[in-house]
Amino acid sequence: MVRWTVDVEKDWGGRTQGTLGLKYGLPKILSLFNDFGVKGLFFVSTELLRDHRKDIEAIKKEGHEIGSHGHFHVVYGQPTRAQQDYEISKAMIESLTGNKYPRFRAPKFSFDNGDVYANRKNHTGLLRYMWGLDKLREIIYLHPFDIVDAHQDAPNLFCRAWYSRPRMAYKTLCDLLSKA
């Protein structure tokens, strides 16, 4: 059984303040999940709630679970700072969903709290799979920005190359959903 997760954060893996992924990618993902009867777990960076609350509420309205992806989508060097960031996010998720114990996945899997979703070894990244760098595992994760055609505005060469095939990422997502 495959579990689907989505990291909802600012564009380019949180490297910029852009939100094209929320505007264009998130509705596509929600539509595809609906078409295939998939319920996912959406890890939300709660800093987005200030300006994009309706987008996050749309996830809840569709019946998906909402978990914490930290507040600021920052990789902290100290576990205590990561825990504090999580606590901020957890309180906001609880207020939004009523769930007192939301799932947690730190940005870039940088803080393992023992949850199955916090450890990279359990996951297949959509883009990593598409590029042939990952084999299929029990949890598949993607980002709304993965399927948005805006790579020309990439903040650096890595992002320009890594996110350069949104149509292929969308097709890969569709193919994986059809096999699930």
N, C-alpha and C positions, 0 to 999 in steps of 0.2 A: 504494500500500500504506500502510495506517495503522498506526502504532505506538502502543500503549497504555501510558501511564505513570500511576502512582499515587503521590502524595506522602503518606507515612505519617508523621503528626506529631500533636501534641496538637490538641484541638478549636479551632475558630474560626480556622483557619490558624495555629495555634500561639500564639494570643493568650491562652489559658487553660491550666490544668493538667488540664482534663477529657480523658477518653478514651472518650466515647460513640461516636466514629467507629470506634475500634478494636473496641469491644464489639459494635456493631450494623452499622456500615457495611462494615467490612472483610470479614466473612463473606458479606455480600450480594455484594460485588464479586468475591470469590473464586468464589462459586457461579455468578454470571453469566458470568465468564470461562470457567469450566469448561463451562457449558452451550453457549457459543458457540465453544468450542475455541480461545480466545484465550490466548496467553502474553504477560504484561505485564512491564514493568520497574517495580519498586516502589522508590521512593527513600525510604529510612528515616532518620528522625532517630534516631540511635543512643542517645540518652538514654532512649528507650523500652525498650531491651533489659533494663534493670535490672528493671523491673516487668512487662514484657509480652513476655518472650522467646518464650513459646509462640505468641503471635499472629504474631510475626515468623517463627518457624520454620515456621508453617503456610503462609506464602507460599512459602518454599523447598520445602516438602514437595509443594506443588502444581506445582512445576516452573517457577516464575517466577524471573526474575532479580532480585537485590537490589542496589541501588545506594545511594550515600551521599546523604543530604539534610542533611549536616552533623551535628554532635552535638547542639547546643543549639537548633537552628532559630532562629538569630539572624542578623540582617543586620548585618554588620560594615562600618564605614566605612573600615577599613584592610585592604588586600589581604593583608597578612601575618597579621592575626588570622583572616581567612576561611580562609587556607591552613592555619593551625594547627588550627582547628576541623575542617577537612576531614581532616587527618592523623589526628586522634583517631578520627573516624568511620571512616575508611578502615581503620585497624588493627582496629577492632571488626567491620566487615563482612568483612574478610579472615579473621578468626578464626571467624566464623559460617559463611561460605560456602566458604572456601578460595580465593576469587578475589582475586589480588594486585592487580588493577587494576579496581576497581569503577567503574562509571559514576558521574558526579557531577552533581547539580543543586543549586545553592545556594538557600536560602530566598528566595522572591520574585525568582528569577533575578538575584540581587544580585552574583554573582561569576562571570564568564565565563572558564573555563579553556580555552576552545577546543573543548570537546566539543559535539557537535550538541545534546545534551540540556541544555546550560547556557545557551543563548541563547533568549530569549522569542520571537524572530521566527519560530522553527520550530514553535511550539506553538499549539494550540487548547485553551483551558480549557473544560471541560464547562459550568461555570456561565456563563462569558463567552459561549459559543455559545448556551446556553439563553436568556440575556437579550438576544441579538441583537447582542452587542458584538464577536464574533469570527467570522471565516469559517473553514471547515475547512482545516486544514493537515496536514502529514504526521505530526505527533505530537499526540495528544490526551492531556491530563492531567486528573486528577480527584483528589479527596481523599475518604477514607472518610466524613468528616463531611458532605460535600455531599448525601448521600442519607439523612441521619438527621433525623427530625422532632423537633427540640429547640430551634427558633429562639427560643422564648419565654425561654430562659435566656441569650440573647445578651449579651455583655459591653458592647456599645454599639449605637447605632442603625444604623451601617453593617452590622454583622454581622447584626442582626435583619432588615434589608431584603435583604441579599445572599444569605443562607442561608434565606430564608423559604419556599422552594418545593421541599422535598426530594422530594415525590412527582413533581413535574414533572421534577426533575433525574434521578430514577430512570428515569422513562419516556424521557427524552431519551437517557440512557445505553443503555437497551435498544434504542431505535430506531437509534442509531449502531452498536451492536454487530451488529444484524441486517443492516446495509448494508455492513459491513466485509468 
